[in-house]
Amino acid sequence: MSFESKSYIENEISNLDGDELIAFIYSGTLRFINEIKENLRKGDVEGKVEKVNRVIDIISYLRSILDFDKGGIIAKNLDNLYLFSTKELSEFNFNNDLKKLETVENIFKELHSTWKEMIKKKKNGNKEEASVNGISSMGQKEEKRLEIYG
């Protein structure tokens, strides 16, 4: 990646609010999963392992920003999805069972879709409907330390 494109991406990220950043993280996770599939197709074991480890790191980060006090059952359910995804990725990394990778991909597609829908509802001014899923934005843009809570 060139310096210019890296700077552009960093600038774009710095302008995202908390909800948009989570959507960006989910999108990046899906991109890495596609790269894992490509590495597997090419027989690039090293590349596959590197990308799987990056996705596991992303999931670890997502787990670390959960706020169980404010998020209650939703934070617990997300934590369980993240733990399950990590387990599936670890097993995939060991035996190349594509079904395990596709399971994780489907989880993150659903999370990404749900998150983007929530953002859309919030931007349209329907905050009550947007918070039905129990997750609201953080508003701590400067810190870029996200918390998922309801």
Residue, then its C-alpha position, 0 to 999 in steps of 0.5 A: m500500500s502506498f503512503e498516499s493511500k495509507s494516509y487517505i485511509e487513516n484520514e477516512i477512519s479518523n472521520l468515522d464515528g464509533d458506529e461507522l468504525i465498527a462497520f468499517i472493522y466488520s467490512g475489513t474482517l470480511r475482506f480478510i476472509n476473502e483474502i484467506k480464501e484466495n490464499l487457500r486457493k493459491g496454496d499460500v499457507e503462510g499468507k493464509v495463516e497470517k490473514v487468519n491471525r489478523v482476523i483473530d486479532i480483530i476479533s480479540y479487539l472487538r471482544s476487548i471493547l465490549d461493555f458488559d455492564k451497559g450492553g447486557i445480553i447483547a454484549k454477552n451474545l456478541d462475546n459468544l459469537y466472537l468466541f465461537s468465530t475464534k474457535e472456528l478460525s483456529e480449527f480452520n487454520f489447522n485443517n483447512d475446513l472451508k465450512k468453518l471459514e464460511t461459518v465465520e464469514n456468514i456471522f460477520k456478513e450478518l453483523h455488518s449488515t445489521w450494523k449498517e442498518m442501525i447506522k442508516k436508521k440513526k442517520n434518518g433520525n429514527k434513534e428509537e428504532a435504531s436502538v431497538n437492538g440494544i446497541s447505541s453509538m459511543g461518541q468518543k471519536e477522539e479516543k477511538r476506543l469503542e464500547i458496545y453497549g445498549 
